[in-house]
Amino acid sequence: MQHIKDIEKLLKNELSATETYQQALDSLKADVGLGESEMLMPLLEEHKEALASLQALNQRLAGEPTESSGAWGTWAKIVLGGANWLGKESVLKALLEGEKSGADDYKSALEDTELLADIRALIETKLLPAQHAHIGTLELLLVA
């Protein structure tokens, strides 16, 4: 049963990430043109793919459908909304912090010794490596 709760938490994180990236992309397109938004679009798409993978697992395990990003999603929107007022660098830093938090949650899920093998494989081979790649991309954008 714990694995369903883990998946539901990760689902909310990914839902929050897709919402937050979309908001960031809209903001960056309006404020600074297409440069950063073109580099962020693949990250949004990867979060959508992660969301779909987790939703499929959740459905297969008879978990509750997750349609809301919950409190974390609300917090992320508030942070990003404030960052939008402060400019591009603040937006990128907010996204970076979200990616780091997501990576921590994936690592935490992997600590569960009873985690099902297919969930573990998905996290280890796809989801966590994508988080690390996103962190790298955002760090490059911040120094550019």
ABEGO torsion letter per residue (X at the ends): XAAAAAAAAAAAAAAAAAAAAAAAAAAAAAAAEAAAAAAAAAAAAAAAAAAAAAAAAAAAAGBBBBABAEAAAAAAAAAAAAAAAAEAAAAAAAAAAAAAAAAAAAAAAAABAABBAAAAAAAAAAAAAAAAAAAAAAAAAAAX
